Amino acid sequence: MAFALCGSFCTFEAVLPQVQRLVKLGWRVLPVMSFNAAGMDTRFGRAEDWKARLYEITGMRPIETLQGAEPLGPRDMARAMVVAPCTGATLARLNLGLSDTPVTLAAKSLLRRGCPVVLAPSTNDGLGASAANLAGLMGRKNLYFVPFAQDDYLKKPNSLQSDFTLIPDTLEQALRGRQLHPVLLS
């Protein structure tokens, strides 16, 4: 399976244990990183350190180029994909059919084969500008969502974040063609 990280850097510490869980459950995890996740140092960590941790967990170097992402589907390199965290920018690209990042091209590559793609939204504008993209993707075939909620409704009233601990359960249901419910958590 492919596991993609996008640039919601503040969530990486919560996401990486779920990558570890999937490996412990027997999954061969192929990491994919967006251009931003693979290339930006932030107050939450250095890009090279995140790549090293993914390699340590999975035993595989992260895919961080379009050339590396494109063959995932045609070469049957993965039977499913998780995008966690899935940023507002990635939601928009997927909703508009843009495949201009390693993550969106990997998703397109798998979707064209009918493989499930699991999205774990993490965006400060999930109930703002990104709401239309989120809604646009919810009814699409082979796209599934890790249940999410407002993460700080007082300070960030438009912000949404998935419960990353539900990634394995969401993936399991997606492989059966079902959405894990409830999608909207309280």
C-alpha positions in Angstrom: 0.0 0.0 0.0 1.1 3.6 -0.6 1.0 6.0 2.3 1.3 9.7 1.4 2.1 12.7 3.6 1.1 16.2 2.6 2.3 19.5 4.2 0.1 19.7 7.4 3.4 19.5 9.3 1.9 19.9 12.7 0.2 16.5 12.4 3.2 14.4 11.3 3.9 13.2 14.9 0.4 11.9 15.1 0.5 10.3 11.7 3.8 8.4 11.8 2.6 6.0 14.6 -0.2 5.0 12.3 2.3 4.1 9.6 4.1 2.0 12.2 0.7 0.3 13.1 0.1 -0.6 9.4 3.6 -2.1 9.2 3.0 -4.1 12.4 -0.3 -5.3 10.9 1.7 -6.8 8.0 1.3 -4.1 5.4 4.2 -3.3 3.0 4.1 0.4 3.1 5.5 2.5 0.3 5.8 6.1 1.5 5.0 9.1 -0.8 5.5 12.7 0.1 4.2 15.9 -1.5 6.7 18.4 -2.7 6.2 20.5 0.4 6.4 17.6 2.9 9.6 16.3 1.2 11.3 19.7 0.8 10.4 22.1 3.6 12.0 22.5 7.0 9.5 23.9 9.5 9.2 24.5 13.2 7.8 21.0 13.4 10.9 19.4 12.0 13.4 19.1 9.1 12.3 17.4 5.8 15.3 15.1 5.8 14.4 13.9 9.3 10.8 13.1 8.3 12.1 11.2 5.3 14.6 9.3 7.5 11.9 8.4 10.0 9.6 7.1 7.2 12.5 5.0 5.8 13.2 3.7 9.3 9.6 2.6 9.8 8.9 1.2 6.3 12.3 0.2 5.0 11.5 2.1 1.8 12.7 5.5 0.6 9.8 7.9 0.1 8.6 8.7 -3.4 8.9 12.4 -3.8 8.8 13.0 -7.6 6.2 12.7 -10.3 8.3 10.1 -12.1 8.4 8.0 -9.0 4.6 8.3 -8.3 3.3 7.6 -11.8 4.0 3.9 -12.0 2.2 3.0 -8.8 -1.0 1.9 -10.5 0.3 0.7 -13.9 3.0 -1.5 -12.3 0.6 -2.8 -9.6 3.0 -1.4 -6.9 0.1 -0.8 -4.4 -3.5 -2.0 -4.0 -4.6 1.0 -1.9 -3.4 4.4 -0.8 -3.8 6.5 2.4 -3.2 10.3 2.2 -2.6 11.5 5.8 -2.5 14.3 6.5 -4.5 15.4 3.4 -4.3 19.2 3.2 -6.8 21.6 1.7 -4.5 22.1 -1.3 -4.5 18.3 -1.9 -8.3 18.1 -1.5 -8.6 20.9 -4.1 -6.2 19.2 -6.6 -8.0 15.9 -6.3 -11.4 17.5 -6.6 -10.3 19.3 -9.8 -8.6 16.3 -11.2 -5.1 17.8 -11.0 -2.2 15.4 -10.8 0.7 17.8 -10.4 2.2 16.5 -7.2 3.6 13.1 -6.2 0.6 12.6 -4.0 -2.1 13.5 -6.5 -0.4 11.6 -9.3 -0.1 8.5 -7.1 -3.8 8.8 -6.2 -4.8 9.2 -9.9 -2.5 6.3 -10.8 -4.3 4.0 -8.3 -7.8 5.3 -8.9 -7.6 4.6 -12.6 -7.1 0.9 -11.6 -10.1 1.0 -9.2 -8.0 0.9 -6.1 -9.3 2.6 -2.9 -7.8 5.9 -1.8 -8.3 6.9 1.8 -8.1 10.6 2.6 -7.5 11.9 6.2 -8.3 15.6 6.0 -6.3 18.0 8.1 -6.9 21.6 7.0 -7.5 24.9 8.7 -10.2 25.8 6.2 -12.1 22.6 6.1 -15.3 24.4 6.9 -14.3 27.4 4.8 -12.8 27.4 1.3 -12.0 23.7 1.4 -15.5 22.6 2.3 -16.6 22.6 -1.4 -13.7 20.4 -2.3 -14.3 18.0 0.6 -18.0 17.8 -0.4 -17.1 17.3 -4.1 -14.9 14.3 -3.2 -17.2 12.6 -0.8 -19.5 11.0 -3.4 -16.7 9.9 -5.7 -16.1 6.2 -6.4 -13.1 4.6 -4.6 -12.5 7.6 -2.3 -12.9 7.1 1.4 -12.5 9.4 4.4 -10.9 8.8 7.8 -13.5 10.2 10.2 -12.9 13.9 11.1 -14.1 16.7 13.4 -13.4 20.3 14.2 -10.1 20.2 16.1 -10.3 23.6 17.8 -13.7 25.2 17.2 -13.0 28.2 19.5 -9.7 29.3 18.1 -9.9 27.9 14.6 -13.7 27.5 13.8 -13.1 26.3 10.2 -10.4 23.8 11.0 -10.9 20.0 10.5 -8.7 17.2 11.5 -9.1 13.4 11.1 -8.8 11.0 13.9 -5.6 9.4 12.6 -6.0 6.4 14.9 -8.9 5.3 12.7 -6.6 5.0 9.6 -6.2 1.2 9.8 -10.0 0.7 10.3 -10.9 3.1 7.5 -8.4 1.3 5.2 -9.9 -2.1 6.1 -13.4 -0.9 5.3 -12.3 0.8 2.1 -10.7 -2.4 0.8 -14.2 -3.9 1.2 -15.8 -1.0 -0.7 -17.3 0.6 2.4 -16.9 3.9 4.2 -16.2 3.7 8.0 -18.9 5.6 9.9 -19.6 8.0 11.4 -17.5 10.2 9.1 -18.3 13.3 11.1 -17.1 13.0 14.7 -18.3 15.1 17.6 
